[in-house]
Amino acid sequence: MNQPEDAELVRQAQAGDLSAFDQLVLRHQAAVYRYLYRMTRNSGDAEELTQQAFVRAWQGLARFRGQASFRTWLFRIATNLCFNHLTRRRPFCDLPETLAADPAVEPDQLFRRKVQQTAIEAALARLPADQRSALIFSVYDQMSYAEVADAMGRSLASVNALLYRARMALRRHLAEARRKGLV
């Protein structure tokens, strides 16, 4: 059975079909949460912002014209909420969640991976919010530059510049971590 495309689900939801919007939520909530978690580094904030993004999407669905994909429109809503959130609060990070260790992975390998992951997350956290957002969309969410531009409400040239500056800054921050032997 073929899944309906987002555009068809949006049309159905705009006509009042709540189950169509539920399908859109189920389809996109994990990706929105992952993006917001990477931006805020706090699971509670990411959950709350994810819920707010879908509430705003539902409230604004009648005005959605399909000039961008539903996905990029939704990520733009999430980005705006996240930027507002980040300017209101000082960022802090959750305690790391403990996961069961993979018995096939040696403890020293697991430790090195965790140290590297922590260094990368710390380097990402040092980036300005717009650079971090563009980089997360591009690398983690595998969006094209055009999709990133739509999601952020920026021009393609602006996204190119943001990603260039983000990558250069990330290299500098990770070079510091390399000198300390962390990566």
Backbone as JSON, one array per atom type, in Angstrom:
{
  "sequence": "MNQPEDAELVRQAQAGDLSAFDQLVLRHQAAVYRYLYRMTRNSGDAEELTQQAFVRAWQGLARFRGQASFRTWLFRIATNLCFNHLTRRRPFCDLPETLAADPAVEPDQLFRRKVQQTAIEAALARLPADQRSALIFSVYDQMSYAEVADAMGRSLASVNALLYRARMALRRHLAEARRKGLV",
  "N": [[0.84, -1.19, 0.0], [0.64, 2.14, -0.94], [1.98, 5.02, 0.57], [0.4, 8.15, 1.12], [1.52, 11.2, -0.38], [3.12, 14.05, 1.19], [1.96, 16.46, 0.29], [-0.61, 15.7, -0.51], [-1.65, 14.8, 1.93], [-1.59, 17.22, 3.31], [-3.49, 18.7, 1.85], [-5.78, 17.18, 2.49], [-5.83, 17.54, 5.27], [-6.17, 20.29, 5.4], [-8.75, 20.37, 4.54], [-10.02, 19.52, 6.74], [-9.56, 16.98, 7.71], [-8.51, 15.31, 10.36], [-7.07, 12.97, 10.77], [-5.33, 12.91, 8.63], [-3.59, 14.98, 9.25], [-2.55, 13.89, 11.56], [-1.07, 11.8, 10.43], [0.9, 13.29, 9.13], [2.18, 14.37, 11.35], [3.15, 12.01, 12.6], [4.91, 11.2, 10.61], [6.87, 13.21, 10.56], [7.65, 13.99, 13.15], [9.81, 12.8, 14.58], [12.11, 13.63, 13.17], [11.93, 16.41, 13.46], [12.12, 16.62, 16.23], [14.74, 15.55, 16.63], [16.3, 17.5, 15.32], [15.68, 19.78, 16.88], [16.61, 18.92, 19.35], [19.35, 18.71, 18.85], [19.86, 21.37, 18.48], [19.12, 22.61, 20.94], [20.17, 20.97, 22.88], [18.86, 19.75, 24.94], [16.57, 17.54, 26.14], [13.98, 17.88, 27.22], [13.32, 20.54, 26.48], [13.45, 20.2, 23.72], [11.35, 18.4, 23.26], [9.15, 19.95, 24.09], [9.32, 22.14, 22.31], [8.98, 20.79, 19.9], [6.33, 19.91, 20.11], [5.09, 22.44, 20.19], [5.78, 23.34, 17.64], [4.26, 21.66, 15.97], [1.7, 22.34, 16.82], [1.62, 25.03, 16.02], [1.91, 24.59, 13.29], [-0.48, 23.26, 12.7], [-2.28, 25.3, 13.36], [-1.6, 27.2, 11.44], [-2.05, 25.94, 9.06], [-4.09, 26.42, 7.21], [-3.18, 28.63, 5.89], [-1.01, 27.71, 4.54], [0.5, 27.41, 1.45], [1.93, 25.75, -0.15], [4.24, 26.56, -1.47], [6.73, 25.94, -0.65], [8.03, 22.76, 0.41], [6.04, 20.78, 2.67], [7.62, 19.75, 4.69], [9.92, 21.47, 4.79], [8.62, 23.84, 5.41], [7.57, 23.2, 7.9], [9.97, 22.8, 9.32], [10.9, 25.4, 9.23], [9.1, 26.7, 10.91], [9.77, 25.35, 13.28], [12.43, 26.17, 13.52], [12.17, 28.96, 13.88], [10.76, 28.98, 16.34], [12.72, 27.75, 17.91], [14.92, 29.54, 17.74], [13.8, 31.76, 19.0], [13.42, 30.65, 21.53], [16.1, 30.08, 22.26], [17.15, 32.64, 22.49], [15.82, 33.58, 24.67], [16.53, 31.96, 26.83], [19.29, 30.74, 28.72], [21.51, 28.44, 27.35], [21.73, 25.02, 28.35], [22.9, 21.74, 29.01], [21.49, 18.44, 28.94], [21.97, 15.77, 31.28], [23.92, 13.09, 30.15], [22.2, 10.44, 28.52], [22.11, 7.15, 29.66], [23.05, 4.33, 27.94], [22.66, 0.87, 27.18], [25.6, -0.98, 26.89], [27.13, -2.09, 23.88], [27.98, -5.38, 23.49], [29.84, -6.19, 21.59], [31.54, -4.13, 21.22], [34.51, -2.8, 22.36], [35.25, -1.52, 25.63], [37.12, 0.64, 25.72], [37.02, 1.6, 23.1], [34.37, 2.42, 23.0], [34.46, 4.42, 24.93], [36.25, 6.25, 23.67], [34.73, 6.95, 21.41], [32.57, 8.2, 22.68], [33.86, 10.39, 23.88], [34.74, 11.73, 21.58], [32.25, 12.28, 20.4], [31.18, 13.99, 22.34], [33.0, 16.11, 22.16], [32.48, 16.99, 19.54], [29.78, 17.75, 19.79], [30.1, 19.81, 21.66], [31.62, 21.59, 20.14], [29.78, 22.18, 18.12], [27.85, 23.45, 19.7], [29.1, 25.82, 20.26], [28.84, 27.31, 18.01], [27.19, 30.09, 16.39], [23.6, 30.36, 16.55], [22.24, 30.44, 14.03], [24.17, 29.48, 12.23], [24.65, 26.95, 13.33], [22.12, 25.81, 13.04], [21.82, 25.75, 10.21], [23.9, 23.99, 9.56], [23.14, 21.64, 10.92], [20.72, 21.06, 9.59], [21.75, 20.58, 7.01], [23.76, 18.54, 7.32], [22.93, 16.56, 9.29], [20.14, 16.26, 8.83], [20.16, 15.98, 6.17], [19.34, 17.82, 4.19], [18.92, 19.57, 1.12], [20.7, 22.49, -0.11], [18.81, 24.32, -1.02], [16.51, 23.45, 0.32], [17.32, 23.94, 2.94], [17.51, 26.71, 2.83], [14.79, 27.36, 2.42], [13.71, 26.3, 4.82], [14.9, 27.94, 6.69], [14.18, 30.43, 5.93], [15.84, 32.0, 4.35], [18.05, 33.3, 1.8], [19.54, 31.44, -0.9], [22.22, 32.1, -1.3], [22.83, 33.2, 1.18], [22.58, 30.94, 2.81], [24.66, 29.38, 1.77], [26.83, 30.96, 2.6], [26.46, 30.88, 5.4], [26.84, 28.13, 5.9], [29.47, 27.81, 5.05], [30.87, 29.49, 6.87], [30.13, 28.16, 9.23], [31.32, 25.63, 8.92], [34.03, 26.36, 8.82], [34.39, 27.49, 11.37], [33.75, 25.27, 12.94], [35.84, 23.56, 12.25], [37.97, 25.0, 13.4], [37.25, 24.9, 16.14], [37.28, 22.14, 16.56], [39.93, 21.63, 16.04], [41.13, 22.66, 18.3], [40.19, 20.78, 20.14], [41.48, 18.54, 19.13], [44.16, 19.2, 19.64], [44.11, 18.93, 22.36], [43.85, 16.27, 22.5], [41.37, 15.07, 22.34], [39.92, 14.38, 20.09]],
  "CA": [[0.0, 0.0, 0.0], [1.42, 3.36, -1.05], [1.71, 6.1, 1.51], [0.14, 9.39, 0.41], [2.55, 12.23, -0.31], [2.82, 15.13, 2.14], [1.07, 17.45, -0.32], [-1.97, 15.16, -0.46], [-2.06, 14.83, 3.34], [-1.85, 18.63, 3.65], [-4.8, 19.05, 1.27], [-6.81, 16.52, 3.29], [-5.87, 18.19, 6.58], [-6.78, 21.61, 5.21], [-10.18, 20.13, 4.37], [-10.57, 19.15, 8.03], [-9.28, 15.58, 8.05], [-7.52, 15.27, 11.44], [-6.2, 11.8, 10.63], [-4.28, 13.27, 7.67], [-2.58, 15.75, 9.99], [-1.89, 12.91, 12.43], [-0.07, 11.11, 9.62], [2.01, 14.23, 8.93], [2.89, 14.42, 12.63], [3.89, 10.75, 12.75], [5.95, 11.15, 9.59], [7.91, 14.23, 10.71], [7.96, 14.38, 14.52], [11.14, 12.34, 15.0], [13.12, 14.49, 12.55], [11.84, 17.73, 14.09], [12.68, 16.46, 17.58], [16.21, 15.4, 16.53], [16.84, 18.82, 14.98], [15.55, 20.67, 18.04], [17.51, 18.42, 20.39], [20.71, 19.11, 18.49], [19.96, 22.83, 18.66], [18.98, 23.03, 22.34], [20.92, 20.03, 23.71], [18.02, 19.49, 26.11], [15.46, 16.73, 25.66], [12.7, 18.49, 27.62], [13.07, 21.68, 25.61], [13.2, 19.7, 22.36], [9.99, 17.85, 23.24], [8.2, 21.06, 24.17], [9.37, 22.9, 21.05], [8.4, 19.94, 18.87], [4.87, 20.03, 20.26], [4.71, 23.8, 19.78], [5.91, 23.44, 16.18], [3.11, 21.03, 15.34], [0.51, 23.16, 17.12], [1.68, 26.18, 15.11], [1.66, 24.11, 11.93], [-1.92, 23.03, 12.59], [-2.96, 26.6, 13.37], [-1.3, 27.93, 10.21], [-2.2, 25.07, 7.89], [-4.99, 27.02, 6.22], [-2.41, 29.62, 5.13], [0.06, 27.03, 3.81], [0.18, 27.42, 0.03], [2.71, 24.75, -0.87], [5.35, 27.12, -2.23], [7.84, 25.09, -0.2], [7.47, 21.49, 0.85], [5.53, 20.8, 4.04], [8.75, 19.47, 5.58], [10.74, 22.68, 5.01], [7.76, 24.8, 6.09], [7.53, 22.77, 9.3], [11.27, 23.09, 9.92], [11.01, 26.85, 9.41], [8.36, 26.97, 12.14], [10.6, 24.83, 14.38], [13.61, 27.03, 13.62], [11.75, 30.23, 14.5], [10.5, 28.71, 17.76], [13.99, 27.44, 18.56], [15.71, 30.77, 17.87], [13.16, 32.55, 20.07], [13.72, 29.95, 22.78], [17.51, 30.24, 22.58], [17.43, 34.02, 22.9], [15.2, 33.81, 25.98], [17.11, 31.12, 27.87], [20.69, 30.34, 28.61], [21.55, 27.02, 27.04], [22.4, 24.06, 29.22], [22.71, 20.42, 28.4], [21.02, 17.35, 29.78], [22.92, 14.73, 31.62], [23.83, 12.11, 29.07], [21.38, 9.27, 28.79], [22.93, 5.95, 29.71], [22.56, 3.26, 27.09], [23.33, -0.41, 27.39], [26.78, -1.11, 26.04], [27.15, -3.16, 22.88], [29.03, -6.3, 23.92], [30.84, -6.36, 20.54], [32.42, -2.96, 21.22], [35.4, -2.75, 23.52], [34.99, -0.34, 26.45], [37.97, 1.77, 25.36], [36.47, 2.15, 21.86], [33.14, 3.1, 23.37], [34.86, 5.65, 25.61], [36.8, 7.18, 22.67], [33.6, 7.46, 20.62], [31.8, 9.13, 23.52], [34.67, 11.6, 24.02], [34.66, 12.41, 20.29], [30.89, 12.81, 20.24], [31.05, 15.13, 23.25], [33.79, 17.22, 21.58], [31.75, 17.5, 18.37], [28.6, 18.46, 20.3], [30.56, 21.06, 22.27], [32.01, 22.49, 19.05], [28.52, 22.64, 17.51], [27.17, 24.36, 20.63], [29.8, 27.1, 20.24], [28.47, 28.05, 16.79], [25.96, 30.89, 16.48], [22.41, 29.54, 16.31], [21.9, 30.3, 12.62], [25.15, 28.58, 11.6], [24.4, 25.6, 13.85], [20.89, 25.35, 12.42], [22.1, 25.42, 8.81], [24.76, 22.81, 9.53], [22.33, 20.49, 11.33], [19.82, 20.74, 8.47], [22.52, 20.07, 5.88], [24.5, 17.31, 7.61], [22.15, 15.54, 10.0], [18.84, 16.04, 8.2], [20.46, 15.76, 4.76], [18.56, 18.71, 3.33], [19.66, 20.29, 0.09], [20.86, 23.9, 0.24], [17.53, 24.98, -1.28], [15.61, 23.11, 1.43], [17.81, 24.67, 4.12], [17.11, 28.1, 2.63], [13.35, 27.42, 2.69], [13.46, 26.04, 6.23], [15.4, 29.04, 7.5], [13.69, 31.71, 5.42], [17.03, 32.71, 3.89], [18.39, 33.1, 0.4], [20.51, 30.38, -1.15], [23.55, 32.68, -1.08], [22.98, 33.33, 2.62], [22.8, 29.59, 3.34], [26.03, 29.02, 1.39], [27.75, 31.69, 3.49], [26.31, 30.33, 6.75], [27.47, 26.81, 5.97], [30.93, 27.99, 4.94], [31.35, 30.0, 8.16], [29.93, 27.12, 10.24], [32.35, 24.6, 8.74], [35.34, 26.91, 9.21], [34.39, 27.61, 12.83], [33.77, 23.91, 13.48], [37.22, 23.08, 12.11], [38.8, 25.67, 14.43], [36.9, 24.36, 17.46], [37.73, 20.75, 16.65], [41.4, 21.65, 16.1], [41.42, 22.84, 19.72], [39.94, 19.49, 20.78], [42.56, 17.65, 18.69], [45.37, 19.55, 20.39], [43.93, 18.4, 23.71], [43.8, 14.82, 22.4], [40.0, 14.58, 22.5], [39.44, 13.79, 18.81]],
  "C": [[0.88, 1.24, 0.0], [0.98, 4.38, -0.02], [1.4, 7.37, 0.72], [1.29, 10.38, 0.61], [2.13, 13.3, 0.7], [1.81, 16.11, 1.56], [-0.39, 16.98, -0.27], [-2.49, 15.18, 0.98], [-2.37, 16.25, 3.78], [-3.21, 19.04, 3.11], [-5.94, 18.44, 2.09], [-6.96, 17.2, 4.66], [-6.49, 19.57, 6.47], [-8.28, 21.51, 5.03], [-10.83, 19.64, 5.66], [-10.32, 17.72, 8.47], [-8.15, 15.52, 9.09], [-6.58, 14.09, 11.3], [-5.08, 12.07, 9.62], [-3.19, 14.07, 8.38], [-1.83, 14.84, 10.96], [-0.8, 12.16, 11.67], [1.15, 12.01, 9.36], [2.86, 14.33, 10.21], [3.75, 13.17, 12.79], [5.08, 10.68, 11.79], [7.12, 12.07, 9.92], [8.35, 14.51, 12.15], [9.35, 13.96, 14.97], [12.23, 13.25, 14.43], [13.12, 15.88, 13.18], [12.45, 17.67, 15.49], [14.2, 16.38, 17.53], [16.87, 16.75, 16.24], [16.81, 19.73, 16.21], [16.44, 20.21, 19.2], [18.95, 18.83, 20.1], [20.91, 20.61, 18.68], [19.98, 23.22, 20.13], [19.85, 22.21, 23.29], [20.17, 19.71, 25.01], [16.77, 18.76, 25.65], [14.1, 17.32, 26.02], [12.34, 19.67, 26.74], [12.74, 21.23, 24.19], [11.8, 19.13, 22.25], [8.96, 18.97, 23.22], [8.16, 21.85, 22.86], [8.79, 22.09, 19.89], [6.88, 20.02, 18.92], [4.39, 21.4, 19.79], [4.77, 23.95, 18.26], [4.7, 22.81, 15.49], [1.81, 21.76, 15.64], [0.48, 24.36, 16.18], [1.41, 25.76, 13.67], [0.16, 23.87, 11.72], [-2.67, 24.36, 12.51], [-2.75, 27.37, 12.07], [-1.53, 27.14, 8.94], [-3.09, 25.68, 6.81], [-4.25, 28.03, 5.34], [-1.26, 29.0, 4.34], [-0.33, 26.89, 2.35], [1.01, 26.43, -0.79], [3.82, 25.31, -1.71], [6.66, 26.44, -1.86], [7.21, 23.75, 0.18], [6.96, 21.64, 2.28], [6.67, 20.64, 5.03], [9.57, 20.74, 5.84], [9.92, 23.76, 5.71], [7.7, 24.49, 7.58], [8.86, 23.07, 10.0], [11.49, 24.59, 10.09], [10.27, 27.27, 10.68], [9.2, 26.54, 13.34], [11.82, 25.72, 14.6], [13.26, 28.36, 14.29], [11.48, 30.05, 15.99], [11.81, 28.5, 18.51], [14.82, 28.7, 18.76], [15.12, 31.67, 18.96], [13.49, 31.95, 21.43], [15.17, 30.19, 23.2], [17.86, 31.66, 23.0], [16.83, 34.34, 24.27], [15.9, 33.09, 27.11], [18.59, 30.91, 27.64], [20.72, 28.85, 28.32], [22.24, 26.2, 28.14], [22.12, 22.69, 28.62], [22.23, 19.42, 29.44], [22.19, 16.5, 30.23], [22.82, 13.67, 30.53], [22.98, 10.92, 29.49], [22.28, 8.05, 28.73], [22.28, 4.88, 28.85], [23.31, 1.99, 27.41], [24.48, -0.53, 26.41], [26.62, -2.28, 25.08], [28.28, -4.1, 23.26], [30.12, -6.5, 22.87], [31.85, -5.22, 20.52], [33.22, -2.94, 22.51], [35.14, -1.47, 24.32], [35.86, 0.87, 26.08], [37.52, 2.41, 24.05], [35.22, 2.96, 22.15], [33.46, 4.44, 24.05], [35.39, 6.68, 24.61], [35.69, 7.79, 21.82], [32.8, 8.5, 21.4], [32.55, 10.45, 23.69], [34.62, 12.4, 22.72], [33.29, 13.04, 20.08], [30.69, 14.04, 21.12], [31.81, 16.33, 22.71], [33.07, 17.83, 20.39], [30.52, 18.28, 18.82], [28.99, 19.79, 20.93], [30.96, 22.07, 21.2], [30.77, 23.03, 18.34], [27.84, 23.68, 18.39], [27.83, 25.74, 20.63], [29.46, 27.94, 19.01], [27.27, 28.95, 17.07], [24.76, 30.06, 16.02], [22.09, 29.38, 14.83], [22.88, 29.4, 11.88], [24.92, 27.14, 12.04], [23.16, 25.01, 13.18], [21.13, 24.92, 10.97], [22.91, 24.14, 8.7], [23.98, 21.54, 9.91], [21.37, 20.08, 10.21], [20.59, 20.05, 7.35], [23.13, 18.7, 6.17], [23.6, 16.23, 8.21], [20.82, 15.23, 9.32], [18.95, 15.87, 6.7], [19.56, 16.56, 3.83], [19.48, 19.33, 2.28], [19.8, 21.75, 0.54], [19.56, 24.66, 0.03], [16.54, 24.69, -0.16], [16.02, 23.84, 2.7], [17.37, 26.13, 4.02], [15.62, 28.28, 2.92], [13.06, 27.28, 4.18], [13.88, 27.2, 7.11], [14.88, 30.4, 7.05], [14.82, 32.6, 4.95], [17.2, 32.49, 2.4], [19.41, 31.97, 0.29], [21.93, 30.88, -0.9], [23.83, 32.81, 0.42], [23.27, 31.98, 3.26], [24.22, 29.12, 3.0], [27.04, 29.68, 2.32], [27.68, 31.14, 4.92], [27.02, 28.99, 6.89], [28.99, 26.91, 5.86], [31.49, 28.45, 6.29], [31.22, 28.94, 9.25], [31.02, 26.05, 10.13], [33.73, 25.1, 9.15], [35.44, 27.01, 10.74], [34.47, 26.23, 13.48], [35.18, 23.32, 13.37], [38.13, 23.69, 13.17], [38.53, 25.07, 15.8], [37.39, 22.92, 17.62], [39.25, 20.66, 16.65], [41.85, 21.84, 17.55], [41.27, 21.5, 20.46], [41.03, 18.48, 20.39], [43.85, 17.91, 19.45], [45.31, 19.01, 21.81], [43.83, 16.87, 23.71], [42.39, 14.24, 22.53], [39.44, 13.94, 21.25], [40.62, 13.45, 17.93]]
}
